[in-house]
Amino acid sequence: MYPHERSLVKRLAGKPFALLGINSDPKDRLKQVLKKENMTWRSWWDGGTTDGPIATRWNVSGWPTTYVLDHKGAIRYKHVREKEMDDAVDALLAELEREQAVGNGPKK
């Protein structure tokens, strides 16, 4: 998923969008992955196990798990990848823009 995530971050630069990652790999492997995959977005280490505190709190049962949250912090999509992820993010950005146009959303 890293190449797609990298392209999404690049495409949405300057937009009200953030990609956040959680990783359960052992720290030495994680450092290699961060460098190899040129991850420019924030990523947290979840203790090196699949049942770390972040995964436990978010009920993650398998990797990768994706959540797409709206500007209010509500989970709106789960388990979307590639085009489905793009469509979900684009839909939420369009929704935010509509809300801002009528004065109901957070300001840019």
C-alpha positions as CSV (number, residue, x, y, z in Angstrom):
1,M,0.0,0.0,0.0
2,Y,3.0,2.3,0.5
3,P,3.2,3.5,-3.2
4,H,-0.5,4.3,-3.3
5,E,-0.3,6.1,0.1
6,R,2.7,8.1,-1.1
7,S,0.8,9.2,-4.2
8,L,-2.3,10.1,-2.2
9,V,-0.2,12.3,0.1
10,K,1.5,14.0,-2.8
11,R,-1.8,14.6,-4.7
12,L,-3.5,16.1,-1.6
13,A,-0.6,18.3,-0.5
14,G,-2.1,21.6,0.6
15,K,-5.5,20.1,1.2
16,P,-7.1,19.5,4.6
17,F,-5.9,15.9,4.6
18,A,-3.6,13.9,6.8
19,L,-2.4,10.3,6.4
20,L,-1.4,8.7,9.6
21,G,0.1,5.2,10.0
22,I,0.4,2.7,12.8
23,N,3.0,0.0,12.5
24,S,3.4,-3.2,14.5
25,D,6.7,-4.4,13.0
26,P,9.7,-4.8,15.2
27,K,11.5,-1.5,15.5
28,D,14.6,-2.5,13.4
29,R,12.3,-3.7,10.5
30,L,10.2,-0.5,10.8
31,K,13.2,1.8,10.4
32,Q,14.2,-0.1,7.3
33,V,10.6,0.2,5.9
34,L,10.3,3.9,6.6
35,K,13.5,4.6,4.7
36,K,12.9,2.1,1.8
37,E,9.3,3.2,1.2
38,N,10.1,7.0,1.6
39,M,7.3,7.5,4.1
40,T,6.8,11.2,4.5
41,W,3.7,11.0,6.7
42,R,3.5,10.5,10.4
43,S,3.6,6.9,11.5
44,W,3.5,5.5,15.0
45,W,5.1,2.3,16.3
46,D,2.6,0.1,18.2
47,G,5.0,-1.9,20.4
48,G,6.2,-4.4,17.8
49,T,3.1,-6.7,18.2
50,T,-0.2,-7.0,16.5
51,D,-2.0,-6.5,19.8
52,G,-0.3,-3.2,20.8
53,P,-2.2,-0.5,22.6
54,I,-3.3,1.4,19.5
55,A,-4.4,-1.7,17.6
56,T,-6.3,-2.8,20.7
57,R,-8.1,0.5,21.2
58,W,-9.1,0.7,17.5
59,N,-10.1,-3.0,17.4
60,V,-7.7,-3.9,14.6
61,S,-7.8,-7.6,14.0
62,G,-5.5,-7.8,10.9
63,W,-3.0,-5.8,9.0
64,P,-3.3,-3.6,7.0
65,T,-6.5,-2.1,8.4
66,T,-7.6,1.3,7.0
67,Y,-10.0,3.9,8.5
68,V,-11.0,7.1,6.8
69,L,-12.2,9.7,9.2
70,D,-14.0,12.9,8.3
71,H,-13.1,16.4,9.5
72,K,-15.1,15.8,12.7
73,G,-13.2,12.7,13.6
74,A,-15.9,10.2,12.8
75,I,-14.9,6.9,11.0
76,R,-16.7,7.1,7.7
77,Y,-15.0,4.3,5.8
78,K,-13.2,1.1,6.8
79,H,-11.1,-1.4,4.8
80,V,-10.8,0.7,1.7
81,R,-7.8,0.6,-0.5
82,E,-6.5,2.0,-3.8
83,K,-9.4,3.6,-5.8
84,E,-11.9,3.1,-3.1
85,M,-9.7,5.0,-0.7
86,D,-9.2,7.8,-3.2
87,D,-13.0,8.0,-3.8
88,A,-13.7,8.0,0.0
89,V,-11.2,10.8,0.7
90,D,-12.3,12.8,-2.3
91,A,-15.9,12.5,-1.2
92,L,-15.1,13.7,2.3
93,L,-13.1,16.6,0.9
94,A,-16.0,17.6,-1.3
95,E,-18.4,17.4,1.6
96,L,-16.1,19.6,3.7
97,E,-15.9,22.2,0.8
98,R,-19.7,22.2,0.5
99,E,-20.1,22.8,4.3
100,Q,-17.5,25.6,4.2
101,A,-19.4,27.2,1.3
102,V,-22.6,27.4,3.3
103,G,-20.7,28.4,6.5
104,N,-21.2,25.2,8.4
105,G,-17.7,23.7,8.4
106,P,-14.4,24.6,9.8
107,K,-12.5,27.3,8.1
108,K,-9.4,26.5,6.0
